[in-house]
Amino acid sequence: MDNLKIGTMVTVIDQTDAMKNQFGVVVYHDKKREKVLVRFGGQQQLYYTVDQLKEY
């Protein structure tokens, strides 16, 4: 998770996810669950594991 810091632009690479190929910004790290919160646009945000994302 070290390479995906808060403010990093990412794209969803998980082809089974509804947000596949969408771009967003990392806004939070949940260290307990080992997930990052990604915000898409102004309001929608979802949690992802690092292997579901790629730095943009």
C-alpha positions as CSV (number, residue, x, y, z in Angstrom):
1,M,0.0,0.0,0.0
2,D,3.0,2.3,0.3
3,N,2.9,3.2,-3.4
4,L,-0.8,4.3,-3.2
5,K,-0.6,7.4,-1.0
6,I,-3.5,9.7,-0.3
7,G,-4.0,11.9,-3.4
8,T,-2.7,9.3,-5.8
9,M,-4.7,9.0,-9.0
10,V,-5.7,5.4,-9.7
11,T,-7.8,3.4,-12.2
12,V,-9.8,0.2,-11.4
13,I,-8.3,-2.8,-13.2
14,D,-10.6,-5.4,-11.7
15,Q,-12.7,-6.4,-14.8
16,T,-15.5,-7.8,-12.6
17,D,-16.0,-4.6,-10.8
18,A,-18.8,-2.1,-11.9
19,M,-16.2,0.7,-11.8
20,K,-13.7,-1.0,-14.1
21,N,-11.5,1.4,-16.1
22,Q,-12.8,4.4,-14.1
23,F,-10.3,6.9,-12.6
24,G,-10.4,8.1,-9.0
25,V,-8.3,9.5,-6.2
26,V,-7.1,7.6,-3.1
27,V,-8.6,9.4,-0.1
28,Y,-8.0,7.0,2.9
29,H,-6.1,3.9,3.9
30,D,-7.9,1.4,6.1
31,K,-4.9,-0.4,7.5
32,K,-7.0,-2.8,9.6
33,R,-8.8,-4.2,6.5
34,E,-5.9,-3.5,4.1
35,K,-8.0,-1.5,1.7
36,V,-7.9,2.0,0.3
37,L,-10.9,4.3,-0.2
38,V,-11.1,5.7,-3.7
39,R,-13.3,8.7,-4.6
40,F,-14.8,8.9,-8.1
41,G,-16.0,12.3,-9.2
42,G,-17.5,14.4,-6.4
43,Q,-19.3,12.0,-4.1
44,Q,-19.1,8.4,-5.0
45,Q,-16.4,6.5,-3.1
46,L,-15.6,2.8,-2.7
47,Y,-13.1,0.5,-0.9
48,Y,-10.6,-1.5,-3.0
49,T,-7.6,-3.8,-2.3
50,V,-4.3,-2.8,-3.8
51,D,-4.4,-5.5,-6.5
52,Q,-7.7,-4.1,-7.9
53,L,-6.1,-0.8,-8.6
54,K,-3.3,0.6,-10.8
55,E,-1.6,4.0,-10.4
56,Y,-2.6,6.4,-13.2
